[in-house]
Each structure stands twice: as C-alpha cells, then as structure tokens.
Amino acid sequence: MHEQSTDAEQLIADLEEVYETDYEVGQDNIERFGLDMHNPVFFISASLIVLFVALSLLFPEAAKDGLESTKAWIQVVFDWVLLSAGNVFVLFCIALILLPVGRIRIGGDDAEPDFSLVSWFAMLFAAGIGIGLMFWGVAEPAAYYTDWYGTPLDIEGYTEQARPAALGATMYHWGLHPWAIYAVVALALAFFSYNKGLPLTIRSTFYPLLGDRVWGPIGNVIDILAVLATIFGLATSLGFGAQQAAAGIGFLFDLEGGLPTQLVIIGCVTALALISVLRGIDGGVKLLSNINMSLALVLLLFVIVAGSLSAFVVNYGQTLSGYFQSILPLSNPVGRTDDTFYHEWTIFYWAWWISWSPFVGMFIARVSRGRTVRQFLTAVLVVPTLVTTVWMAAFGGSGLDQIEQGIGQLADGIGDEALVLFQMLDNLPLASLTSLLGICLVLVFFVTSSDSGSLVIDSITSGGKTDAPVTQRVFWAIMQGVIAAVLLSIGGTAALDALQAGAVSTGLPFTFVLLAMCVSLALGLWHEHQLNQAIEAVEV
C-alpha cells in the first residue's frame, strides 16, 4: 500500500514538472513613458496597425482593392478550410463536454466564480455578438427570404420554403458554430492561466506543443497574429455599429446618416469607451453589460408582444426547426452550388468569428474562473444559442411577416441593410421610442465591445499582464476607433465590403492557430485529468 502511495506521489511530481517554467510574466517588457510593453509584440503590432492606417489614408483606392482582392482569393481557395474548421470546433467542444475531462474545474478544485451567473452571461453575450445581432437580426433573414444577395442552398426567394430556410440559415451563422470558436479560445486561455499558472496570453495555450519555445519568436508571431485578428474583427463590428446608429439617427430625425455622421459616432463612442476603460471591469464593462442586457430584454419583449405573440410562437418554431434542418447541409463544404451565399455570407461570418475569437475568448476567460469545463462549455454553447433563437424569431420573424404582408418599406425588400431594423420597428407601436432605444443599444454595445477589446489586446501586448497601466488600454481603444473609421472611409459607398474584407483577411491565418490550439488544449486537459486522478489516489 505504501509502495502504491509512493508511486502515485512520484507520478504527481513528474506531472507537475511538465508545466514548470522559469518564465516570469512581463520579463521581456519595456517600461517607458508610463507604459509596460512586451518586446517585441507591442511594438510590431502597433507599427503594423499604424502603417496600415497611414497607407490606407494615403492610398485609399489601392488599400480597398488590396483588401477586397485578398478577401476574394481566400473565399475561393480556402473556403473549405474555414467551413471545415468551424465544424471541427463544434465537435471538439461537444467531445470535451462528454469526456471525463469535463469535470475539471477552471482555477482548481477550490476555485469559486468571481461573478454571478447573470452578470457572467451578460458580459460574455454583450462582448460576443451584441452589435451583430442588432445589425443583422432583421436584415439577414430578410435578405435570404427576398434573395437580396444569394440564398441558402439556392432556395428560391419569396417561396414557402424560403421562410424557414432564411430563419434557419441565419441561426446557423449565429448559433453553435461561433460560440464553439469562442469557447475553444476562452477555455484554453482560462485553463492554462488559472490551472497551469501561465501568463494570460494566446501563446501560453501552446505550451504542451512548444514548451518553453512559446516565450520566443514563435510565441511572438502567435500573439501578433492574435492582436491583428482581434483589432480588425473588432473594427468590423464597430463599423457595423456606426453605420446602423447613423442610419437610425437619420431615419428617426431626418438627418444625413452618411460617412461624416458615422465618423462622428465613432469618435463619440470611442470617447465613452475611454471613460469605461478608466472605470475598470466592475465599474465599466460589467455595469454596461448589465444595462445592455436589460435594454435588450425590454426591446425584445416589446417586439414579441407588439408583433403578435402567436406569430412569435410560429416564428420560433420555424427558426428552431429551420436551424436543425439546415445545420448539416450548410456545414457541407463539398459540391456547393450556392456560391454567393456560401462565400459572401458563411465564409465571411466564419472568418469574422475567428478574428473575434482572441478578444471574446480572452474576455470570457477573464470572467470565468470557478466553472467546470462541462459547465463552461455547456453555458457558452447552449445558452447564447437559445437566446439568439428567441431574438431571431422575434426580430427576423417580424421582418418577414411585414414583407409577406406588404407592410411599410419592407414590402419592397431591402434597400439599405443598416436601416432594416428601424424600418421594421416603424411598423409597430411607439416607433420613435423603440427606434431611439435601438440606437442606444447599438451605442452601448459599441462601447462595451471597444472597452472589452482594449482590455484583451492590452493583456496580449503586455506579455499576459492583467494589471498593465490603463494608458495602454486607452491607446488600444483609440486604435480600434481609428481602424473602424479608416475602413469606413476607404470603403466609400461600399463600406460594408471593406469591413468584411478586413475581417476575412485577418481571420484566415488565425484559423490555423485555432486548429493547433485544439490539439494543445486536449493535451493540457488530459494532463490535468491524469494529475487529478493521481492526487485522488494519494488521498484515498
């Protein structure tokens, strides 16, 4: 018996030695001008971003053509890679939920959650897809139903089959797949930081594969890719938010909602984000996220009741059934004929979610200590998907009802995609009030995303520090606004294309990083499972 105990203790010592490293958080940092910057991640990332901004402003047409050419090339050559990767992430998360490693607790067996379940969910949801749901909640189902720009699986628009297909395809883009992408990054960051004591930065998630080499040039490249993907993914969302807020203001107050208005909105919201940055997570992101969820719930309930509760029930059933019916055929990368839908919608979304994943993943990791792997993955996958189903059924379903019944401006289909939400609300009671609420929601989501994003990028570019000087977060918050403004400016009348091109161009390289991250995370979790079993054997 004593011999068995000794063997188990030796096994524990051997397993713990695997993650022993001499690296200290911030050891490569340079402290200048009140900043604490990782060398070379901060300097290379900042230089590349400033260079992009400068060249785009000097040569806007060339920048626009370059981004769109890169996007087109990726969509044609690597479409199957992005779609297949999305499927891998979903299956990987489901496997972790079912396997014994699901019992592992983030932060160790004695770890307690830092936030209540409601606040935790509000923060991850607001940071995850808030602006996107506001922008596309009505516009995307309407686009598919009317064949505005391609239909899923080439289903003919304005037909009986088009309605459930439109709702189901929209849910496909906003359901399990994006949240699986976020969950992989979030779990990897939280596990290696809180369970293995490694810095909270992307490179740490590759320790099982690279060992101490993650602290060298390879790790620098990983973190720089993460920063670039994050800032362009965020800029895309902030650009959407600025477009929609400007369109809503123009619609509500009969003002010009063009590029100047959008740039003013970006400037004002960036200023608000800076205030939120200075207040920290509890006084900034947490407070705004709770406000966001409360306002979103009010608007959601209003649309459900005002648009007819019975119609919502029907729309919810169609959304859910359409999702289940479409998830497999839309996940198939082989033999597709619906090129416009496949490339311009699905591939863009997958690249966008992947480019967002360092931001959303690290933010979720920061607020998720104390949950088991099974609890974490189940919550991150299932809860947002169910809530999104309700949202799409309410907003998208109401939009489709108005199109079918020939009500208001939506009777003529989609003109400006940024206006569709307000055109739908205009046909319900209290239109001015709800439109104003919608604008406020977009702006608060905007602030939350910018604040959360600066928190994440700052952590990466300070070598994994969570207490870097606040001035660094201010710098990154400003850069997000600048990138969004530049993408809108060089896009001109095709600003949406420029925003999408930026996300796709940075999303592809990071796809390969995430696939490798799955392998590394699996190795790390298996190591932790073995360690826990050995400890249990000694305790018995």
Summary of the structure (lengths in Angstrom):
residues: 540
radius of gyration: 23.1
end to end distance: 10.7
largest distance: 82.6
contacts: 2026
relative contact order: 0.20
helix: 81%
strand: 2%
